[in-house]
C-alpha cells in the first residue's frame, strides 16, 4: 500500500490523533482500520462527542440494560458507558504506546462543570486514573486558572494529563509551568518522570471564528485584510514558547531523569469558515514533536488533498508577532478574544454535558420500558 498523506505527515514528527470515540468506531473495526491506513496513533474525546455517540443508534442499549439493576445517577451511567469505550480503545492502542510512549493515548475529560474548582477537578482526575488503570490514559483538564493548579497537582502524583481548552498564550505558558513544577515535585518525592506525560491542547479554528467576527464588525479595509490569520499565528507563537520552555538548565535536569516535554496538540482543526481551505489548520501547523487531533471530515480531506510542505509551524514566526500588533492597531483586543473563547468553551462543554445526561436518562428509561 502506497504511503498516505497522513503517513507523510507522521514522518515529519506530527502524531495523527482523532478527536472522537464511539462504540461503533470500536466494534466495526473502523478505529483499527484508521490506525493502519490513516496513521492514527491516539484518540481524544469530550462531552459533545460522547453525547452524539450515545444519542445515535442502539450501540449502548445492551450495556444500559445491564445497568438497570443498579440504582445509578445519569452521570454515573454515562461514566460506565464511556469508560468501557475508553478501556477498549486503550487496549487497542496499547501496542502503539509500547512502541512509542508518547502515543497510543486515549483521553477522557473531567466533568466540565468542575472547570473552576481545583479540588473537585483533581479528585475526579485521580478517580479516573484509578478506575481506568492503563499507562496510556490521559485525563483531560481544562486550562483555566483553577484547572492549572489541579494539573500541577496531578502531575506531582505521577498522573498523565491532557490540558484542554487552551486558547491564550498566557494559559499555555501556565500549563507548561504546571507540568514542569509538577514533575519537579514528583521527582523530589522519588517519582520516575519517565512514567508521566502531558499534552497541551491548543484550540485553533475557534480563534479565527471569534477574531474574524470582530474584524468584520470593524469593517475597515485594514481590518478585513487580517481575517483568517490569528489562529495560525497564535499556534505558531505557542510552539515558539514550547521550544523555549523545554530547553535550558531547568528542563535539562528533568530530561536527564527521563522526562519528556509537554507536546503541543492542535485541537479544533476543522475549518469553520467555508471560504478557507478545509485542511488549513493542518497544513500550516506541521512540525516536530506535535500532535494534530482531527475530526473525521478533516482526516478524509487531508488524505484526499492535504499537502505536507515541511515544518510549517516554524515558518512566519516574525510575521505572527507583527500580526498581534496589527490587530491591536485596528482595535481587536487579543486578551479579550481568548478570554471570551475560554469562557464560551467551558460553557459549551457544560451545556453538552447536561444534554448528554438528559440523553442518557432518556435512553436508560427507553431500554427499561
N, C-alpha and C positions, 0 to 999 in steps of 0.2 A: 504494500500500500504506500502510495506517494506521501511524502511528508506534508501535513496540512499546514495552513496558515497559522493555526494556533500552536502547533508544534514548533514552528519557526519563532513564534513569539516566546515560547518557553525557552528556546535556545538562547534568547537574549538575556535570560535571567529573571524573567517575569512569570510568576506562577499563575496559572489559569484556575480560578475557582468559580463556582456558580453560586448565585445568591438566592437559591430556592431549594426546598426539600419537601417531598411528599411521599406518602406510602406507595402511590402509583409509580413514582420515579424509581423506587427501590424494587418493587415487586415485578414490574415489567422488564427489568434489566436495563432500563434506559440509562441510569447512572453508570452502570458498569460499561455500557457502550460508550458513553461520553468520556469516561476515563481513558479508553483505548483510542477513540477516533478524534476526540476534541481536546486531548491533553489536560483534562480536568483532574486536579490533584487536591481539591478542597471544596467545602460546602459551607455557606453561611445561610442563616435564615433569620426571620424576625416575626413579630406577631401578625403583620399584614400577610406574609407568605403563608403562615400556618392557617390563618383564617380562611384564605382561599382554598387551601388544600382540604381542610376538614369539611368545609361547607359544600364542596362539589363532589358528586358521586357517592358511592357507598363503601369506599375502601376501609373506612374506620368502623363500620357498623358491627363487625364481628367483635372487635375489642370492646366497643361500647356495651355490647350485650354481656360480655364477661364482667364488666364493671357494675352491672346493675345490682349485684348482690352487696356491693359496698355503698355505704351512705357517704358519698363524696360531694364536695362543693364543685361547681363548674371549673374553677381554676385547677383544682387537683385532678379532675378528669382530663382536662386539657394536657396537663403535665404528663400524665400517664401515656396519653397518645403520642405526644411529642417526644418523650424520652425513648419510646420504643423505636421511632423513626431515627432519632439521633444515634442510638446504640447500634442499629443495623447499618447505618451509614458509616459510623466509626469503624465497625468491624470490616466493612468492605474496603475502606481506605487504609486499614492498618498496614498492609504491605507497603503502601506508598510511604507511610510515616516511618516504617522500619528502614526504608532505603534512604530517606531524607527527612530528618527530624523536624524540618521547618514546614513540611507539607503533610498532607494526609489528615488535615484537621476538619472537624465539623463544629459549628458554633451553635449554642443555644443562648437565648437572651434572658436576662433577668426581667421581671415584671417592670414595664416602663413607668408605672405609677410610682416606682421607688427611686426615680432618677435624681431626686433632690434629697434623698435620705441615705446618708453614708452607711450607717449601721445596718439598716434593713437590706440595702444593696449587698453589702459584704456578707451578711448572713445567708441570703438567698444564693449568692455565687458559691459559697462554700458548700451549701446543701447540694447544689447541682454537681459539684465536683465529687462529693462523697457518694451521691446517688449513682452517677454515671462514672464509674471508676475506670477510665480509659486514659492512657497517656496522651492521646491525640484529641482531647476535648478542649475547646475554647469556650469560656463563658463570656458573653458579651455584656459589657457595662458601658452605659452612655458616658461620654467625655464631658460631663457637666462638672462644675466646681466640687460638689459633694461626691460625684462619681469618681473623680480623680483620686480622692483620698481613699476610697474603697478599693480602687485599682492598686494603689501602692500597698495597701494592707493585704490584699490577696496575693500579690507577688511576693510579699515579705514572708508568707507562709507556704510558698512554693506552688502556687496555683496559676496556671496559664490563663491569660486574659486577652480578649479581643476588645479593644477600646472602640466603641461605636459612636455614631452621630457627631463626628468631628467636622466642623466647618471652618473654624478660625485657626490661624497660625498660632495665636496665643495658647489656645487649648491644646493644640497639637504639641507645642513645646511643653506644656504642663503634663501631658500624658507621657511624653518621653522622660521627663524628670521623675514622674511617679514610678515608671519602670526601673530607672536607674536606682532611685532611692530604695525601692522595694527589694531589688537584687542585693544592694549593699546590706540591708537589714537581714536578708535571708542568709547571705554568706557569713555575716557576723555571728549568726546562730548555728553555724556549722552546716548550712544547706549547700547543695550542689547546684549552682546556677545553670549548668548544662541541661537540667531537667525542667527548666521554666522557660516559657516562650510568651511572646506577645506580638500582636499586630495592632497598628493604629489605623482604623478605618476612616479615611478622609473622604467625605462625600463631595462629589464633583458636580454633576449636572444641575443640581438644585441651586447651586451658587449662580450659575448663569441665568436660571429662571428668575430669581429674585433681583439680581443686578439689572438684567435686561428690562424688567418691568419698570424699574426706577429710571433707567436711561430713556426709555420711551416716554415716560411721563415728563421728563425734562424736555425732550423733543428737539433739541438743537442739533445741527449737523455734526458738531463735535461730539456730542453725547451719543448720538445714534451710531457713530463710527466705532464706538467702544463696545458695542454689543457682542456677545459670544466670546469674550476674551478672558473674563475674570476667573472662571472656573479652572481653566488650564493653568493660568498664571499662578493662581492660589496654590494649586497642587505642586507646581514646579518649585515654588518657594518653600513649600512644606518639605519637599525632597532635599532641598538645599539645607534646611535646618536639620533634617535627619542626618545628613552627611557630617555636619558639624557636631551634633550631639554624640554620635558614635565614633568619635575619634579623640585623640589626646590622652593624657595620663589617666584620667578618671576611668574612661571606658577601657583602656588597655589593661588596667588592673583587674577588671571584671572579665574581660575577654581571655586573659591568661588563665583564669579559673574555669573556662569553658562556656561563658555566657555568649549568647548571640544577640544581635541588635533587634530592636522592635521595628519590624519591617513596616513600610508604608503600604497600606492596602487601599486601592482606589475603589470606592463604592459609589453606587448611584451613577453608573457609567452608561446607562442607556440615554439616548439623546431625546430630550423632551420637545425641543423645537424642530418641527419637520423641515425647516429651512437649512438646518445644519446637517452635515454628513452623519449618517447613522452610526458610524464607528469612530467618530471624532475623539471621544474620550478614552478610547483605547489607543488609537494610532499616535496621539500626541503625548502619551504618558508612559511610553515604553522605557524601561530602564532596569539595570541590575538590582537584584535583591528587593524586588517589589512584587505585589500581588494585584491582580485585577479580578474582582468578583463581578460576574456578568449575569444579567438575565438571559433567558433562553433566546429572545429575539436578537440580542447583541452577539451571542455565541454564533448563531446562524449567519448573521450579517457579516461578521468578521471572517468566518470560514469561506463565505462566498466572495468577498471583495476587499477584505482588510489588507492593509499594506504594512509590512514590517520594514521600516526605513533605517532603523538604527536606534540608538539610545536617545529618543526624542525628549525624554524628561530632562535631559541635560542641556537642551538647546534653548536659546532665547531667555535665559535667566535674567540678564540685564534688562531686556525689554519687559519682563514680568515686573521687575521693580519699578520701572518707569510707568507702567500701567496704573499702579496704585496711586501715583502722583497725578496722573491724568484723570482718574476717576474722582479724586478729591477736588480737582480744579473745576470739574463740571457740576459738582455738588452731590456726588454719591458718597455716603459715609460707610466705608468698609466695615467698621466695627459694628454698626447698626445692622448692616446686611447679615453678617454671620451670627449675631446675637438673635436676630429675628428667626433665622433658619434653625438655630438650635432649639429655641422655644417651640417653633412650629413642628420640628421633628419629634420632640418628646410628646407634644400634644397629639400628633397624628398617630404615633405608635400607641399611645394610651387609648385613643379612640378605637383603633384597630383591635386592641386587646379587649376592650369592652364588647365590641361587635363579635369578636372571636368567642368570648364566654357566652354571649347570647346564643350564638350558633351551636356551641357545644351543648348548652342546656336544651335547645330545641331538638337536636339530633338524639340526645340521650332520652328525651321523652318519646321521640318517634319510635326508637327501637324497643322501648318498654311497652308500647301500645299493642 
